[in-house]
Amino acid sequence: MKIIFKALCLISVTFFSVMSSLASDEAQPSICMDETLVIIAGEKSIGHGFVLHAGDKYYIITTQRVIFGNYKLQFKTVSGNVLRPMKVELAEDRDVARLLLRSTEGLNMSSRCGMHDRIVIPRSSDNELSGEIIGMGADRIEVSAEFSNSQSGSPVLNQKGNVIGVASYVVTLEENAVDSGTKWQALPRRIAYRLDGINWISVNWRSYNREYGNMLSDMDQFRRELYKIMISWCDSPRFIRSKGINDLNLKKWVARYNAKMRYTIMSNNDRDNIDDFARELSGICSDKVRIAKLIASQKNSSTYISNHFEAIANELNQCANYVLRIGSLVASQN
C-alpha cells in the first residue's frame, strides 16, 4: 500500500507540475490592451511598461533605464488610468524592473519561446509591431520587430498573447564603422530581456537611484550625444551640428570647434588644430571611462549595474580611439 501511495503521490505531483507548466502557455484571456500598457513619464525621460499578473500579485514591468535618473515618476495606462505602484524591485542581472501594484487585470507570462517564433510588441489595442525571434540567450532574445529605444519597457508577446520578454534596447552602431569608410552605417539589433529565472532585489529607490541611476542616465545621454557629434563630424567637418547636445563638456567642445573651423581656409596650422580638437574630445571620453570603471567596481552594486558600467567603459574607450582616427581622417581630407 505504501508503494502504491507513493506512486500515486508521484503521479499527482507530476500531473500538477505538467499542468502548471502548460498553464503558463495557455492563450491570454481576453483583455483590453490599453488597460495594461503603461506610459511612464519622469523629469528626464518618457518610457513604457505594462501590467503583469504573476502568481497572486500584479506588477508594472519596465526596464531599469526607463526609471533610472527620475525621482518623480508618473504611471498612466494608455487608456488614461493613473497607477500608483508601492514598491520597487530590480532584476539582479538584467535590465528589468518591477513595481508592485494593486490591480485586477494584467498580462500573463510564458517562459516558452524558440527561434523563429512569431512575436508582437503592442503599442495600443489597435497598433502593434510584428516580427520573430532571431536570436536567443539565457537571459535575452533578439527580435526582428522594429521597436525603437523610445519604446523600451514594452512587452514582447508570443502568438498566444503571453509575455515572453520586455523590449530593452537597440544597437545601431557598428564597431568598424570608421574603418569601413562610411558615414556611420548602422545594423540595428533589437534586444529584449526574458522574465523567467530572475533574482529580484528590493531597493530603497531614492538612495539607489541617487547612487547609480543618475549616473547611468547621464552616461546614456553622453553616449547618445557623442555619437551625434561623431556622425556630424564625418558628414560636415567644418561645422558640427549642436542641436540636441546638452552635456556641458561636449557642448563647449562643439562651440569652440565651430568657432575655429567654420569660416577659415584650411591650412597646415588648421589641420594641426583638428588633431588638437580630436585629442581634447578623446580626453573627454577617457574621463568618462574612468568614472564608469569606478562605478562598475562598487561592491554594493548589482551584477547588471556592474556589467553595464563596465560595458559603457569599454564602449567609450573605443570611442576615444575612434575620435582620434576621425580627426586624422578629417585633417587629411581637407
KEKE-3310 file (N, C-alpha, C; in steps of 0.2 Angstrom, whole numbers, plus 5000, padded with zeros to 4 digits):
npx = (5004:5010:5019:5011:5004:5014:5018:5006:5006:5017:5013:5003:5010:5018:5008:5002:5013:5015:5003:5004:5015:5010:4999:5005:5007:4995:4983:4982:4969:4955:4958:4959:4970:4974:4972:4982:4994:5007:5012:5026:5031:5044:5056:5067:5065:5054:5045:5040:5030:5021:5007:5009:5003:5007:5008:4999:5000:5001:5011:5019:5029:5045:5059:5075:5082:5073:5067:5077:5087:5076:5066:5053:5040:5027:5014:5004:4990:4988:4975:4972:4971:4977:4991:4997:5011:5018:5031:5048:5057:5072:5079:5093:5102:5099:5092:5079:5064:5052:5037:5027:5009:4993:4980:4968:4969:4980:4993:4998:5012:5024:5037:5041:5049:5055:5068:5063:5050:5035:5032:5024:5024:5015:5008:4997:4979:4975:4987:5002:5019:5026:5035:5049:5058:5075:5087:5093:5097:5102:5097:5091:5083:5084:5075:5065:5056:5053:5056:5060:5072:5065:5054:5057:5054:5042:5030:5035:5026:5020:5012:5001:4998:5004:5017:5034:5045:5053:5055:5071:5083:5091:5104:5114:5126:5140:5155:5165:5163:5170:5182:5176:5175:5163:5148:5145:5137:5123:5118:5104:5101:5089:5085:5078:5074:5072:5059:5059:5067:5073:5082:5076:5079:5075:5075:5079:5072:5075:5088:5096:5094:5099:5113:5116:5107:5106:5119:5119:5109:5115:5126:5121:5115:5126:5133:5124:5124:5138:5139:5131:5139:5150:5145:5140:5152:5159:5151:5151:5164:5168:5158:5150:5135:5125:5113:5103:5113:5118:5126:5138:5152:5153:5146:5153:5164:5160:5156:5168:5175:5167:5168:5181:5183:5173:5174:5186:5200:5207:5222:5239:5241:5228:5225:5233:5226:5214:5218:5222:5209:5203:5211:5207:5193:5194:5200:5190:5181:5189:5189:5176:5177:5185:5177:5166:5172:5175:5163:5158:5166:5161:5156:5143:5134:5123:5124:5120:5121:5135:5140:5135:5140:5153:5153:5149:5161:5170:5165:5166:5179:5183:5177:5185:5197:5192:5188:5200:5205:5195:5198:5211:5207:5198:5207:5216:5209:5206)
npy = (4994:5006:5008:5009:5021:5030:5030:5035:5048:5053:5052:5062:5073:5075:5076:5089:5097:5097:5102:5114:5119:5119:5128:5141:5143:5144:5152:5170:5176:5186:5203:5220:5229:5242:5245:5238:5242:5254:5271:5279:5293:5304:5316:5316:5308:5298:5283:5266:5253:5239:5230:5216:5200:5190:5175:5178:5191:5208:5218:5232:5231:5236:5243:5245:5256:5265:5270:5274:5289:5297:5305:5309:5300:5297:5286:5280:5271:5267:5270:5280:5279:5282:5275:5268:5263:5253:5248:5245:5234:5227:5218:5207:5204:5209:5221:5225:5230:5229:5234:5234:5232:5237:5229:5222:5216:5210:5206:5189:5178:5169:5156:5150:5149:5150:5149:5159:5159:5168:5185:5199:5216:5226:5242:5249:5245:5244:5244:5238:5231:5218:5203:5191:5179:5180:5177:5170:5169:5165:5175:5184:5189:5191:5201:5204:5213:5230:5239:5255:5263:5272:5265:5257:5245:5240:5226:5210:5199:5182:5172:5168:5178:5180:5186:5186:5193:5208:5223:5231:5238:5245:5241:5251:5255:5251:5243:5244:5255:5266:5261:5256:5266:5273:5284:5281:5269:5259:5244:5238:5230:5222:5220:5211:5207:5192:5186:5176:5166:5176:5184:5194:5210:5220:5237:5253:5265:5279:5281:5272:5276:5288:5285:5277:5278:5291:5293:5283:5287:5299:5295:5287:5298:5305:5296:5295:5308:5310:5301:5308:5319:5313:5308:5319:5326:5318:5319:5333:5341:5355:5361:5356:5350:5356:5355:5347:5343:5342:5339:5347:5348:5342:5351:5363:5360:5358:5371:5378:5372:5374:5388:5390:5383:5385:5397:5397:5396:5381:5376:5371:5373:5374:5360:5355:5360:5353:5340:5343:5346:5334:5326:5332:5330:5316:5315:5319:5308:5298:5303:5300:5286:5282:5286:5277:5265:5265:5266:5253:5245:5245:5237:5236:5237:5230:5215:5218:5232:5233:5226:5233:5246:5243:5239:5251:5258:5251:5253:5267:5269:5263:5273:5284:5281:5280:5294:5300:5294:5299:5312:5312:5308:5318:5329:5325:5325:5337)
npz = (5000:5004:4994:4983:4987:4987:4974:4968:4973:4967:4954:4955:4959:4947:4938:4941:4940:4927:4922:4927:4921:4908:4909:4910:4896:4890:4880:4881:4892:4886:4885:4888:4880:4881:4894:4901:4895:4899:4901:4906:4914:4917:4925:4917:4906:4895:4895:4893:4899:4907:4914:4923:4927:4940:4948:4963:4962:4956:4944:4938:4924:4918:4910:4919:4914:4910:4921:4929:4935:4937:4949:4951:4946:4934:4932:4919:4911:4894:4892:4900:4914:4930:4939:4954:4960:4973:4978:4973:4964:4957:4944:4947:4937:4925:4913:4919:4928:4942:4948:4962:4962:4965:4957:4946:4934:4921:4910:4906:4909:4900:4899:4888:4873:4856:4843:4829:4832:4831:4835:4844:4847:4856:4854:4857:4858:4845:4838:4833:4833:4823:4821:4823:4833:4832:4838:4853:4870:4887:4895:4887:4872:4854:4843:4827:4826:4823:4835:4844:4853:4861:4864:4874:4887:4883:4881:4875:4866:4864:4851:4857:4865:4877:4889:4884:4886:4889:4879:4877:4872:4857:4847:4836:4831:4822:4826:4818:4810:4806:4800:4789:4781:4779:4782:4796:4796:4800:4808:4814:4830:4839:4856:4868:4885:4894:4906:4914:4927:4935:4948:4960:4968:4981:4983:4991:4983:4981:4987:4980:4967:4967:4969:4958:4948:4943:4937:4928:4919:4915:4909:4898:4891:4888:4879:4868:4864:4860:4850:4840:4838:4832:4821:4814:4813:4803:4793:4790:4791:4793:4801:4815:4820:4833:4839:4851:4859:4875:4886:4896:4894:4881:4874:4875:4869:4855:4852:4853:4843:4831:4831:4828:4816:4806:4797:4792:4780:4775:4782:4785:4798:4803:4801:4811:4821:4821:4824:4838:4843:4841:4850:4862:4863:4863:4876:4884:4883:4889:4902:4906:4904:4915:4926:4924:4926:4939:4945:4941:4949:4961:4976:4981:4971:4959:4949:4936:4935:4938:4926:4916:4917:4916:4902:4896:4899:4891:4879:4877:4878:4866:4858:4861:4855:4842:4839:4838:4827:4818:4818:4812:4799:4795:4795:4785:4773:4770)
capx = (5000:5014:5022:5006:5003:5020:5017:5000:5008:5022:5009:4999:5015:5020:5002:5001:5019:5014:4998:5006:5019:5005:4995:5009:5007:4989:4981:4980:4962:4953:4960:4959:4977:4975:4972:4988:5000:5008:5016:5030:5034:5049:5059:5072:5063:5047:5046:5035:5029:5015:5005:5010:5000:5012:5006:4993:5001:5002:5017:5021:5036:5048:5067:5078:5085:5067:5065:5084:5088:5070:5064:5046:5038:5020:5012:4997:4989:4986:4968:4972:4971:4983:4993:5002:5015:5020:5037:5052:5062:5076:5082:5100:5107:5097:5089:5072:5062:5045:5034:5021:5004:4986:4977:4964:4970:4986:4996:5001:5019:5026:5044:5042:5050:5060:5070:5059:5043:5032:5030:5022:5025:5009:5009:4990:4974:4975:4993:5007:5024:5026:5042:5050:5064:5080:5092:5091:5102:5099:5093:5088:5081:5084:5069:5066:5051:5057:5055:5065:5074:5060:5049:5060:5049:5036:5030:5035:5021:5020:5006:4995:4997:5008:5023:5040:5051:5052:5059:5076:5087:5093:5111:5113:5132:5145:5161:5170:5160:5175:5186:5173:5174:5156:5146:5142:5132:5120:5115:5101:5099:5084:5086:5073:5076:5067:5057:5060:5074:5076:5083:5074:5082:5071:5079:5077:5073:5078:5095:5099:5093:5104:5119:5118:5103:5108:5125:5118:5106:5119:5131:5117:5114:5133:5134:5120:5126:5144:5138:5128:5144:5154:5141:5140:5159:5161:5147:5152:5170:5169:5153:5147:5128:5125:5106:5102:5119:5116:5132:5141:5159:5153:5143:5158:5169:5157:5156:5175:5177:5164:5170:5188:5184:5168:5175:5193:5203:5211:5229:5243:5240:5221:5225:5235:5220:5209:5221:5221:5202:5202:5214:5203:5187:5196:5201:5183:5179:5193:5187:5170:5179:5187:5171:5162:5175:5175:5156:5157:5169:5157:5154:5136:5130:5120:5128:5118:5124:5142:5141:5133:5145:5159:5152:5150:5168:5174:5162:5168:5186:5184:5175:5190:5201:5188:5188:5207:5205:5191:5202:5216:5204:5196:5213:5220:5204:5205)
capy = (5000:5012:5009:5012:5028:5035:5030:5040:5055:5055:5054:5068:5079:5076:5079:5096:5101:5097:5106:5121:5122:5121:5134:5147:5143:5144:5158:5175:5178:5192:5208:5227:5231:5249:5245:5235:5246:5259:5276:5281:5299:5307:5323:5316:5303:5295:5276:5262:5247:5235:5227:5209:5196:5184:5172:5181:5198:5212:5222:5236:5229:5240:5242:5250:5263:5269:5274:5277:5296:5301:5305:5310:5296:5296:5280:5280:5267:5270:5272:5286:5277:5283:5269:5270:5257:5253:5245:5244:5228:5227:5212:5207:5203:5211:5227:5224:5232:5228:5239:5231:5236:5234:5228:5216:5214:5210:5200:5183:5177:5162:5155:5146:5153:5147:5153:5160:5160:5174:5189:5206:5221:5231:5249:5251:5240:5243:5246:5233:5229:5211:5200:5185:5179:5179:5176:5168:5168:5163:5180:5189:5187:5196:5201:5207:5218:5236:5244:5260:5264:5276:5260:5252:5243:5237:5219:5206:5194:5177:5172:5167:5184:5179:5190:5182:5197:5216:5226:5234:5242:5244:5243:5254:5257:5246:5244:5245:5259:5271:5258:5254:5272:5275:5289:5278:5264:5255:5237:5238:5224:5224:5216:5210:5203:5187:5187:5170:5165:5182:5185:5201:5213:5225:5243:5259:5268:5286:5281:5268:5280:5294:5282:5274:5280:5297:5292:5279:5291:5304:5291:5286:5304:5307:5292:5297:5315:5309:5298:5313:5323:5309:5307:5326:5327:5314:5322:5340:5343:5362:5363:5351:5351:5356:5353:5341:5342:5346:5338:5353:5347:5341:5357:5368:5357:5359:5378:5380:5369:5378:5395:5390:5380:5387:5402:5398:5392:5376:5377:5366:5375:5371:5353:5353:5362:5347:5335:5345:5345:5327:5324:5335:5326:5309:5315:5319:5301:5295:5304:5296:5279:5281:5286:5271:5259:5266:5263:5246:5241:5246:5231:5236:5237:5224:5212:5222:5239:5232:5224:5239:5252:5240:5239:5258:5260:5248:5257:5274:5268:5263:5279:5288:5279:5282:5301:5302:5292:5303:5318:5311:5307:5324:5333:5323:5326:5345)
capz = (5000:5004:4987:4979:4989:4985:4966:4967:4975:4962:4948:4956:4958:4940:4934:4943:4938:4919:4921:4929:4915:4902:4911:4908:4889:4888:4877:4886:4892:4883:4890:4885:4880:4883:4901:4903:4893:4903:4899:4912:4912:4923:4923:4911:4901:4895:4893:4893:4904:4906:4920:4923:4933:4942:4954:4965:4963:4949:4944:4932:4922:4913:4911:4923:4911:4909:4928:4932:4934:4938:4955:4951:4940:4934:4928:4917:4906:4888:4892:4904:4921:4934:4943:4960:4962:4980:4979:4968:4964:4951:4942:4949:4932:4918:4913:4921:4935:4943:4954:4965:4961:4966:4951:4945:4927:4919:4905:4909:4907:4897:4898:4882:4866:4852:4837:4823:4835:4829:4841:4843:4853:4856:4856:4859:4857:4838:4835:4836:4829:4822:4819:4825:4837:4828:4842:4859:4875:4893:4899:4882:4865:4849:4839:4821:4826:4823:4840:4845:4860:4865:4866:4879:4893:4880:4882:4869:4867:4859:4847:4862:4869:4884:4889:4884:4887:4889:4875:4881:4868:4850:4845:4829:4829:4820:4829:4812:4805:4804:4796:4783:4776:4778:4787:4802:4794:4806:4808:4821:4833:4844:4861:4874:4891:4896:4913:4918:4931:4938:4955:4961:4974:4984:4984:4993:4977:4981:4988:4974:4961:4968:4969:4952:4942:4939:4933:4922:4914:4912:4904:4892:4887:4885:4873:4863:4861:4857:4843:4836:4836:4828:4814:4811:4811:4797:4787:4789:4795:4795:4806:4819:4822:4840:4841:4855:4863:4882:4890:4896:4891:4874:4871:4875:4863:4849:4851:4851:4836:4826:4831:4825:4809:4801:4792:4790:4774:4778:4781:4789:4805:4804:4802:4817:4826:4821:4829:4844:4845:4842:4857:4868:4863:4866:4883:4887:4883:4893:4909:4907:4905:4922:4930:4923:4929:4946:4947:4940:4954:4968:4979:4983:4965:4956:4943:4930:4936:4937:4919:4912:4918:4913:4895:4895:4899:4885:4873:4877:4877:4859:4855:4862:4849:4835:4839:4836:4819:4814:4817:4807:4793:4793:4793:4779:4768:4769)
cpx = (5004:5017:5017:5004:5008:5019:5011:5002:5013:5018:5006:5004:5017:5014:5002:5007:5018:5009:5000:5010:5015:5001:4999:5009:5000:4988:4979:4972:4961:4954:4960:4967:4979:4975:4978:4995:5001:5013:5019:5033:5038:5052:5064:5070:5056:5048:5040:5035:5023:5013:5005:5006:5004:5010:4999:4994:5002:5008:5017:5028:5038:5055:5070:5080:5079:5066:5071:5084:5082:5068:5056:5044:5030:5018:5005:4996:4987:4979:4967:4972:4977:4985:4998:5005:5017:5027:5041:5057:5066:5079:5090:5104:5105:5093:5081:5070:5055:5043:5028:5015:4997:4982:4973:4965:4977:4988:4999:5008:5020:5034:5046:5043:5055:5062:5064:5051:5041:5030:5027:5023:5020:5011:5002:4985:4974:4981:4999:5013:5025:5033:5043:5057:5069:5087:5090:5098:5098:5095:5090:5086:5082:5078:5070:5060:5054:5055:5061:5067:5069:5054:5051:5055:5043:5036:5031:5031:5022:5013:5000:4994:5000:5015:5029:5046:5049:5057:5064:5079:5089:5100:5111:5120:5137:5151:5166:5168:5165:5180:5183:5173:5168:5154:5142:5136:5130:5117:5111:5100:5095:5084:5080:5075:5070:5065:5058:5067:5077:5076:5081:5077:5077:5076:5075:5078:5077:5086:5099:5099:5098:5111:5121:5114:5104:5114:5124:5114:5110:5124:5127:5116:5121:5134:5130:5122:5133:5143:5135:5134:5149:5151:5142:5147:5161:5157:5149:5158:5171:5163:5149:5140:5128:5118:5106:5108:5119:5122:5136:5148:5158:5150:5148:5163:5166:5157:5163:5177:5174:5166:5177:5188:5179:5170:5182:5195:5208:5218:5233:5241:5233:5221:5228:5230:5215:5212:5221:5214:5200:5205:5210:5196:5188:5197:5195:5180:5182:5191:5181:5172:5181:5181:5167:5165:5175:5168:5155:5161:5166:5154:5146:5131:5128:5125:5126:5121:5132:5144:5140:5138:5152:5159:5152:5157:5172:5171:5165:5176:5188:5182:5181:5196:5198:5189:5195:5208:5201:5195:5207:5213:5201:5202:5216:5215:5203:5211)
cpy = (5006:5014:5012:5019:5032:5036:5035:5047:5057:5057:5060:5074:5080:5079:5087:5100:5102:5102:5113:5124:5123:5127:5140:5148:5143:5151:5163:5176:5185:5198:5215:5229:5238:5250:5242:5238:5252:5264:5279:5287:5302:5313:5322:5311:5301:5288:5272:5256:5244:5232:5219:5205:5190:5181:5175:5189:5201:5217:5226:5234:5234:5239:5247:5256:5267:5273:5277:5285:5300:5300:5305:5306:5296:5290:5280:5275:5271:5273:5278:5285:5278:5277:5271:5264:5258:5251:5244:5238:5228:5220:5212:5207:5205:5218:5227:5226:5230:5232:5236:5235:5233:5235:5222:5213:5215:5205:5195:5182:5170:5162:5152:5150:5149:5151:5153:5160:5167:5178:5195:5210:5226:5238:5252:5245:5238:5244:5242:5232:5221:5209:5193:5185:5177:5177:5174:5167:5166:5168:5185:5185:5193:5196:5205:5213:5225:5241:5249:5260:5268:5271:5255:5251:5240:5230:5216:5200:5188:5177:5170:5173:5184:5183:5185:5186:5204:5219:5231:5240:5240:5246:5245:5255:5251:5248:5246:5250:5264:5268:5257:5260:5275:5280:5285:5274:5260:5249:5236:5231:5226:5219:5216:5206:5198:5188:5181:5169:5171:5182:5193:5203:5219:5231:5249:5264:5275:5285:5277:5272:5286:5291:5280:5276:5286:5297:5288:5283:5296:5301:5290:5292:5306:5303:5294:5304:5314:5306:5303:5318:5320:5309:5314:5328:5324:5317:5329:5342:5350:5364:5357:5353:5351:5355:5347:5339:5346:5344:5344:5353:5346:5348:5363:5366:5359:5367:5380:5378:5373:5385:5395:5388:5382:5391:5402:5394:5387:5376:5371:5367:5373:5364:5351:5355:5356:5342:5337:5344:5338:5324:5326:5331:5319:5309:5316:5312:5297:5296:5300:5288:5278:5282:5280:5265:5259:5264:5256:5242:5242:5239:5230:5236:5230:5221:5216:5229:5238:5231:5230:5244:5249:5240:5246:5260:5257:5252:5264:5274:5267:5269:5284:5287:5281:5290:5303:5300:5297:5310:5318:5311:5314:5329:5331:5324:5333:5348)
cpz = (5000:4998:4983:4980:4986:4977:4964:4968:4970:4956:4949:4956:4951:4936:4935:4940:4930:4918:4922:4923:4909:4903:4909:4900:4886:4885:4882:4886:4888:4888:4885:4885:4882:4891:4905:4901:4897:4900:4906:4910:4919:4921:4917:4905:4901:4892:4893:4898:4902:4913:4919:4929:4934:4948:4957:4966:4956:4950:4938:4930:4917:4913:4916:4920:4910:4915:4931:4930:4935:4945:4956:4944:4940:4929:4926:4911:4900:4888:4896:4912:4925:4939:4948:4963:4970:4982:4973:4969:4957:4950:4943:4943:4925:4919:4913:4928:4935:4949:4956:4964:4963:4960:4951:4938:4925:4914:4909:4906:4905:4897:4892:4876:4863:4846:4832:4826:4833:4835:4839:4849:4852:4858:4859:4857:4849:4834:4838:4831:4829:4820:4822:4829:4832:4831:4849:4864:4882:4896:4894:4876:4860:4844:4832:4821:4827:4828:4841:4852:4864:4867:4871:4885:4890:4881:4875:4870:4861:4855:4851:4866:4876:4883:4889:4886:4887:4884:4879:4877:4861:4849:4838:4827:4828:4823:4824:4808:4802:4799:4789:4778:4775:4783:4792:4800:4800:4804:4814:4823:4839:4850:4866:4879:4893:4904:4917:4921:4933:4945:4957:4968:4975:4985:4987:4987:4977:4982:4982:4968:4961:4967:4962:4946:4939:4935:4927:4917:4911:4907:4897:4888:4884:4879:4867:4859:4858:4850:4838:4833:4831:4821:4811:4809:4804:4791:4785:4793:4797:4800:4809:4821:4830:4843:4845:4859:4870:4887:4890:4893:4883:4870:4870:4869:4856:4847:4849:4844:4831:4825:4827:4818:4804:4795:4790:4784:4777:4777:4785:4796:4807:4805:4808:4823:4826:4825:4836:4847:4846:4849:4863:4869:4866:4873:4887:4888:4888:4901:4910:4908:4912:4927:4930:4926:4936:4949:4946:4945:4961:4970:4980:4977:4963:4950:4937:4930:4934:4929:4915:4911:4915:4905:4893:4894:4893:4879:4872:4876:4869:4855:4856:4857:4842:4834:4836:4828:4815:4813:4812:4800:4790:4791:4787:4773:4766:4768)
residu = (MET:LYS:ILE:ILE:PHE:LYS:ALA:LEU:CYS:LEU:ILE:SER:VAL:THR:PHE:PHE:SER:VAL:MET:SER:SER:LEU:ALA:SER:ASP:GLU:ALA:GLN:PRO:SER:ILE:CYS:MET:ASP:GLU:THR:LEU:VAL:ILE:ILE:ALA:GLY:GLU:LYS:SER:ILE:GLY:HIS:GLY:PHE:VAL:LEU:HIS:ALA:GLY:ASP:LYS:TYR:TYR:ILE:ILE:THR:THR:GLN:ARG:VAL:ILE:PHE:GLY:ASN:TYR:LYS:LEU:GLN:PHE:LYS:THR:VAL:SER:GLY:ASN:VAL:LEU:ARG:PRO:MET:LYS:VAL:GLU:LEU:ALA:GLU:ASP:ARG:ASP:VAL:ALA:ARG:LEU:LEU:LEU:ARG:SER:THR:GLU:GLY:LEU:ASN:MET:SER:SER:ARG:CYS:GLY:MET:HIS:ASP:ARG:ILE:VAL:ILE:PRO:ARG:SER:SER:ASP:ASN:GLU:LEU:SER:GLY:GLU:ILE:ILE:GLY:MET:GLY:ALA:ASP:ARG:ILE:GLU:VAL:SER:ALA:GLU:PHE:SER:ASN:SER:GLN:SER:GLY:SER:PRO:VAL:LEU:ASN:GLN:LYS:GLY:ASN:VAL:ILE:GLY:VAL:ALA:SER:TYR:VAL:VAL:THR:LEU:GLU:GLU:ASN:ALA:VAL:ASP:SER:GLY:THR:LYS:TRP:GLN:ALA:LEU:PRO:ARG:ARG:ILE:ALA:TYR:ARG:LEU:ASP:GLY:ILE:ASN:TRP:ILE:SER:VAL:ASN:TRP:ARG:SER:TYR:ASN:ARG:GLU:TYR:GLY:ASN:MET:LEU:SER:ASP:MET:ASP:GLN:PHE:ARG:ARG:GLU:LEU:TYR:LYS:ILE:MET:ILE:SER:TRP:CYS:ASP:SER:PRO:ARG:PHE:ILE:ARG:SER:LYS:GLY:ILE:ASN:ASP:LEU:ASN:LEU:LYS:LYS:TRP:VAL:ALA:ARG:TYR:ASN:ALA:LYS:MET:ARG:TYR:THR:ILE:MET:SER:ASN:ASN:ASP:ARG:ASP:ASN:ILE:ASP:ASP:PHE:ALA:ARG:GLU:LEU:SER:GLY:ILE:CYS:SER:ASP:LYS:VAL:ARG:ILE:ALA:LYS:LEU:ILE:ALA:SER:GLN:LYS:ASN:SER:SER:THR:TYR:ILE:SER:ASN:HIS:PHE:GLU:ALA:ILE:ALA:ASN:GLU:LEU:ASN:GLN:CYS:ALA:ASN:TYR:VAL:LEU:ARG:ILE:GLY:SER:LEU:VAL:ALA:SER:GLN:ASN)
# end
